[in-house]
């Protein structure tokens, strides 16, 4: 125990027997303080070290650095580093890693810059630490310089360093350089394979990441818990439920499923694939949970519109003694929004977070705007936005604008739209919402003005793309795209569905089409939106009764949202769509978003 170690030092100091103390005793005492994060006792021990004159010994100095880093006392660590001469490479590595782990990247870079002239002191660990710093700060230029220095010193073929190079390029978004560095490694281990799979996954190349897993098997390298986490996150990016299920079984067979990192990745994969029950089952079965586990399940429930379950999980988390974080309250406030709990939301924002010392950010404030809008308190939402935060992003403003359309607050909507277009003059989504809002109010002159303004500014809507996975293969559809080999059957299915839902009240929302064409042509444009094509293909290809899972790159339009609600009735299918804003679970004519998205 630190107190026992410190008591021994105090006694010996009092008896003026410091000459009997050596560097190993002090290093052991400081290590004990590190283990218990006993900062005050560690500082007292530091004082005795100074009195003994052993502070210049490398064992003692490095133990001091470690103790201060473990106690999160960065200034004390920096003072030791700067005032004690003759620092060795271990101290340098400790300083870099300590500052990176604490998020003080500029301080870490200052340390590296001050030691550039003594690069001959750097070892493999130093290079990996510096590469990690470049990766975290996304400093590709300095990362390339470090890579060049590694090549000159001839240590690039170390798997340890080589994996760091791959990771650095991947996190800086340079996939091609990461690939080249990986394939230049003469010997590849699980760390390097995981680094290259993570590179592709982090940069959106999810299928390539999964293909590398097959190469890894051919190379007879067994995955570890971090490999599984990367692969499961790739499945999450694709909503590839069957691949995720297969990896779940693979991880269980290899004995890695019980690791908290794998459990967290499974929860994320199932939630992003629309399988809430599987995510709930994994969470319940975890023998060990961390804050990521709790945040994943809370925010996941919220994104699926399960506000009550999210708040129950939050209270369970508190009962188990886990301390909420910034991310936790994004999920909690989103849950309050799902349930319309305005007073509860403000309590969490103004009191609970304050008591924990968590400074609210734009994500929390955006949740509050959404909460007020769903409660129909749009004037209060506008006032909240104007006086609470100075750094609103377009998501919050667009939330208020969409709510003006839903609640028919046209005058407020016009003010909000003008404000958005001053800040984001090229945001096509705003033009679409404003055009729809004016169309619903029969303000056709305003609709014409909006369309002329778009043409004058050469603003074009980003193409909508949706994808669905069938038997492990991803099928991508673009609006009005006719290239799919089964397009004839898909179009027939779309027309069949449209005819069926028209019988139960569907009327195409042609006002949302911004093309300057006849009404019949507008209806045809709506018929072949990408999510309708993907759903039709899913209904053709997936056995009856099984849910349909689709991902879309943009926010669903009003027409498709209405159509899919009705399609879920006529087909007796659950249809899950993940768009740019949230999950939509359509079942028996109802969407989990309650028509707010």
N, C-alpha and C positions, 0 to 999 in steps of 0.2 A: 504494500500500500504506500502511496506517496507520503502520507503523514508519518509512517514508520521510518521511511528512508530519510525524510527531512529531520525527524527527531534525532536520528543518529548523527546527522551532520551538525545539528545545533549543539548537541552534547559535546562532540569533539571540538567544535569551534570554541565553546565556552571554556573547555579545559585546555585551550590553546594547543591542541594536538593536530592542527591542520597538516603538519608535516607528515602525519601518518596516512593522510588521505591521498588517493591517487586518482588518475583520470578515469579509471574504470568504475570506481565507487560513485563519482559524480555522474558519469554517463548513465549508470544504472538508476540512480535516483531521478535523474531527469527523464529517463525512459518511463519510469513509474508515473511521474507527473503527466507525461504525454498520454499514457494509456487512460488515465482518469480525467484528462483535460483539466487538471488542477492548476490553473494559471497563477494564482496568487502564491501557492506553494512553490511553483516552478520559478517564479521571480525571486523568491527568497533564496532558493537554491542557487540561482544565477548570482545573487549577491555574494554567497559564500565562495562560489567559483572565482569571482573577481578577487576576493580577499586571498584565496589560495594561490593565485597566479597561474592557474591551470587553464585559463580561458583560451590560451593560444594553442592548446593541444587539439588536434583534429577530431578525436573522439568526442571531447567535451563540446567543442564548437558545433559540430554537426548534431549532437544531441540537443543542444540549445535551440538550433534552428528547427529541428523536428518538433520539439515541445511547443514552440511558439506557433508553428503552423497548425499543429493539432488543436491548439487552443484558439485558433483564428485571430491571433494577435500579430497581424502582419507588420505593423510598424516596429514592434520589438524585434521581429525576425530581420527586418531590413536594417535595423540599427546594428545588430550583431554582424550581419554580412558586410556592412560598410566600415565598421570600426575595427574589425579584427583582420590584421594583415595575413597574407600567405594563404588565402582560401584555396582549397583543392577542388577537384572536379565534382566530388560528392556534394559539396556545399553549393556549387553552381547549379547542379541538377535539382537540388532541393528547392532552391530559390525559384527557378523557372516553373517547376511543377506546382509549387505552393501558390504562386501568384495566378497561374492558369486556373487551378482548381477553385480559387476564391473569386474568379471572374475579373481580376485586375490585370487585364491583358496588356495595357500600356506600360504598367510597371514591369511585367515580365519581359516585354520587348526592350525596355530600357536596360534591364540586366543583360540581355543578350547583346545589345549594341555595345555595352561597355566592355564586353568580353570578346568581341570580334577579333581584336588584335592578338588575342591569346588563343586563337583557334586550335593551336597544337595541343592545348590541354583538353580539348573536347574528346569525349569517348563516345561509344555507341549510344549510351543512354542520353548523353547531351543532345546528340543529333535527333534522336527520337523525340525528346522533349521539345526541341526547337521546332521540329516538323509538326508536332501536336499543337504548338502555339500558332504556327502559320495556318493550320487547319481550322482551329477555333476562331481565329481572327479573320479567316478567309483572305489572307495576304499571299496571293499566288505569286507575286513578283519576288518577294523575299524567299518564299518557299522554293522557287526555281533556283535562286542563288545558293540556297543551302544544298539543294540537290546537286548543283554543279560542284560545290565544294566537296561533297561526299564522293562524287566521281573522281575528282582529282586526288583524293586521299585513298581511293581504292577500296572503300568499305561498302559500296552500294550492293554487293552481292550477299551481304548479311541478310538473312530472312527477317531478322528483327528490324533492321534499318529499312530494308526494302518495303516491308509492310507499312512502315511509317510514311514512306514516299507515296505509296498507293493511296493511303488514307488522306494524306495532305491534298493530293491532286483531286481526289474524289470530293472532298468537302469544299474545295475551291471551284467545283463545277467543271473541271477539266478531265472529262471521262477518257478521252483518247490518250492523254499522257499517263493517266492511271493505268489504263490497259497495257500500254507499252512497258511501263515500269514493272507491272506484274509478270508479263510473259518473259521479261529479261531475267527474272529470278531463276537461278539454276535449281534451287530446291524450294519447294513450296510447302508450307505447313498450314494448319488450320487457321492461324492468325492471318496469313496472307490471303488465303481463300476467302475468309470472312470479310477482309478489307475490300477485296475487289467486288464481292457480291453486294456489300453495303454501298460501294461507289455507284453501282448501277441503280440500286434501289433509291438512294438519296436523290438521284438526278432524274427519277421518274421512269427509268428503264426496268420496269418490274419483271417483265417476261425474260429479259436477258439475265437478270439476277437469278431467276429460277432455273434457267438453262445452265448457268454456271454450276449449280448444285449437282447436276448430272455429270459435268466434267470433273468435279471434285470427287465424285464416287469412282469415276474411271481412274483417277489418280490415287485411289485407295486412301484418301484422307477422310477421317471420320469427323463429322461436325461436332462442335461443342454447343453449350447453351447460347452463346452469342450468335453462332451461325444460324441456329433455329430461329432466334429472335429476328434476325435480318430477313430470313426467308418468309417468316410469317407476316412480317410487315410488308413484304412484296405482295403476298397474297391479299393483304388488306387493301393495298393500293389498287388491285385489280378486282376486288370483291370476289376473289376466286375461292369460293367456299369448299369445293371438292379438293382442291390442292391443299388448302388449309387443313381440312380433315385428315388428309394423307400425312401431312407433316406432324399433326397432332399424334397420330398413331406411331409414326416413326420416332418421335421424341420420347414417347412413353416406352417403346421397346428398347431404346438406347439408354434409358434411365435418366434422361435430362428433363423430362416434363416437370419434375418436382421443383426445379430451380425457379426462383421468383421471376427471373428475367424472361423465361419461357412462358410462365403463367401470364405475365403481363402482356406479352406479345400475342398469346392466344386470345385473351380478352379483347384486345384491340382488333385482331383479325375478325373475330366473330361479330363484334359490334359493327365494323365497317362493311361486313358482308351481309348485314341485316339479320343475323341470327342472334337475337337478344337472349333467348333461352339458353343457347350453348354458352354464351358469355357468362350468364348468371351461374351456370353449372360449374364452369371452370373456376370462377371467383369463389364459389362456395367450397370447392374441393381443395383450395390452396392451403397448404399447411403453414406457409409463411407469406405474409403480405407486407408490402411497403407502401409509401405514399403514392407511388405511381399506380399501384393496384387500385387503391381507393379512388384516386382522381380519374382513372380510366373508367371505372364502373359508374361513378357519379356523372361525369360528363357524357358518357355513352348513353345512359338512361335519358338524360336531358335532351340530347340530340335526336333521340327516338320519340320524343314527346311524352316520356314516362316521368313526369315531374314528381309524382308522389313517391315512386320507387327511388328516385334520385335523392330526395330529402330523407327518406328512411335510411338509405345507405350512408348519408352524411351523419345522421345521428348515431348509427352503429359505429362509424369511424370514431366519433368523439368518445363513445362508450369504451372503445378499445384503447383509448389513450393516444391515438394518432393526432398530430397537430396539423390543422388545415394549412394550405398554402395559397398562394396567388391563384393557381390553376383551380384549386378546389372551389373557390368562390365563383369562378366563371361558371362552373357546372351548377352550383347552388342557385345563383341568381337566374340562370337560364331556366332552372326547374321552377322557380317562383313565377317566371314569365309564362311557362306552360300552364300553370295552375291559376294565374291571375291574382297572385298573393302580393299585392302592392305594398301593404304595410310590412309584411315579412321581409320583402326585398329591401326596403329602406332600413329595416332593423339590421339585416346582415351587412349592408353597405356602410351605414353610419356608426354602428356600435360594435358588432361582432368583429369586423375586420380591424377597426381602430384599436380594440382591446388587444388584438394579436400583433399589432404593429405592422399590418399589411397595408401599404399605400394603394388605394384603388387606381386602376389603369383604365385605358380607353375600352378594353374588353368588358370590364365590369360596368362601366357607364353605358355602353351599348346595350348590354343586357337590360339595364334599367329603362332605357328608351323603348326597347321592345316590350317590356313589361307594361309600361304606361300606355303604349299604343294598343296592346291587346286588351287592356282594360277600358279602352275608348277615351282615355284622358290625353288627347292629342295636344291640346293647348298647354297642358302641364309638361308634356314631353318636349315641346318646342322650348318652353321656358327653361326646363332642365338643361337642354342642350346649349342654350345661349349663355347660361350663367354658371355652369358646373365645370366645364372642361374646355380648354383652348385648343385641343389637338384631336378633334373628332376626325375619323376617317370616313370614307364614302359609304361604308357599310351602315353606319348609324344614320346618316342623312337619308340614305335610300330606304332604310327601315321606316323612317317617319313619312317619307314620300309615299311608299306603298300603302301605309296605313291611311293616309289621306284619301287614296283611291278607294280602299275598302270601305271606309266610313263616310265617304263623300264629303270630305272637308276640302272643297275645291279652292277656296280662297287661300287657305293655309298651304295647300298643296302647290299652288302657283308660286307663293313666296319661297317655299322650300326649294322648288325646282330651280327658280332663278338663282338662289344662293348656291345650289350644287353646281350649276353650270358656270357660275363665276369661278368656282374652285376647280372643277373638273369639266372643262368645256368639251372634251372628246369622249365623255362616258356615254356609250350607246345605251346602256341599261336605263339611264335616267330619261333619255328621249322616249324610249319605249313605254315606260311607266306613265310619263306625262301625256303621251299620245293616247294611251288607253284611258287615262283619267278624263281627258277632254271628250273622248268618244262616248264614255258612259254618261257624261253630262250633256250629250248632244251638242257640244260646242265644235261643230265641224270646221268652222273658220280657224279655230285654234289648232285643230289637227293638221290642217293644210299648212299653217305657219310652221309647225314643228317639222313636218316633212321637208319643207323648203329649206329650213335652217340646216337640217341634216345634209341635204344635197349641197348646199352652199359651203358647208364646212367639210365636205367629202367624208362624212362619217358613215361607216358601213358596219353593219352588225356582224359580230364574230360568228363564224359558222358553228351551228350546234352539232355536237358529236356525241353519240351514245354508244356504249358497248355492253355486250352480254357474253358470258362465258357458257359454252355448251360443250360438255364432255371434255373439259380441259383446254378447249380452244377458244380464244377470244375473237368475237365477231364485232367489227366496228361499223357503225352506220352514221352517215352524214345526211343532213336534211336534203331531200330530193335526190339522194345518191341512188343510182340504179345499177351499180357495179357488182353487187353481191350475186353469187351464182344461183341463189334461190329467190331472186328478187321478184320473179313473176308470182310465185306462191305467196310471198310476203305481201305484195300489193293486193292480191286477192283477199288475203286474211284481213288486211287493214280495212278494205271496203266492206267486208262482211261485218267487222266489229262496228264500223261507223253506222252501217244500216241498222244494226241491233240497238245501239245506244240512242239513235234518233227516235226509236220507238218508245223510249222511256224518258224522253225530254231533252236530249242533247241538241243544242243549237250552236253551230260553229261560231266562234268569236272572231269574226273577220276584221273587227276593228283593231285587233292587235297586230295585223299584218301591215307593215310599213311600205310594201311595194305599191307603186302607183299603177295598179292594174284593176281589171273588172272584178266584181264580187265573186264570180265563179272561179276565177283564177286564184283569188285569195283563199277560197275554201280548199282548193287543191293544194296550195302551199301548206296549209295547216294539216292536211291529211297525211303528209309525208314528212312531218317533223321526225327527227332522229329517234326520239324515245318511242314514238308509235311504231316505227319500223322494228326497233329492237324488241318491243313487247310482242309484236305479231310473230316475229321469228321465234321468240321463246315459247309462245303458245303452240307453234307448229312442232317444235323440237323437244320440249320438255314434257314428261308424262303428265296426264291429267291429275289435277289436285295439287301438284308441286308448286311452290311459290316461284315467282319470276323475279330475278334480281337484275337491275339495270343501273348503270352509272352514266351520268350526263355531265359534260364539262361546264355547262351554263345553268343559270336559274331556269326552272321549268316555266314555260309561259302559262298564262291563265287558261288558255284553251286546252292545252294538253293536261293540265291539272284536273280540269273538269271532266275531260274525256276519260282519263284513267280511273277516276272515281267510279264512273259508270261502267267501264270495262270490267272492273273488279266485281260488279254485280252480275253482268251477263255471262261471265266466264266462271264465276264462283272461285276465283283465284285471289290469293294474296299477292300483291304486286309491290315490290320494294324498289324505290328509285332514290339513289343518292345523287343529288344535284350539287351545284356550286355552293349552296347555302346550308343544306341540312339533309336529313333522311326523311323520306315520305313513305309511310307504310299504308297502302291503300287496301282496304278490306271492307266488303259489303257496302260500298258506296261512301265510305268515310276515310279521310286521311288523318294520320297522326298529327299533322301540323295544324289541324283546325283551320286550314285555309290562311295561315299566316306563314309566309316564307320569304 
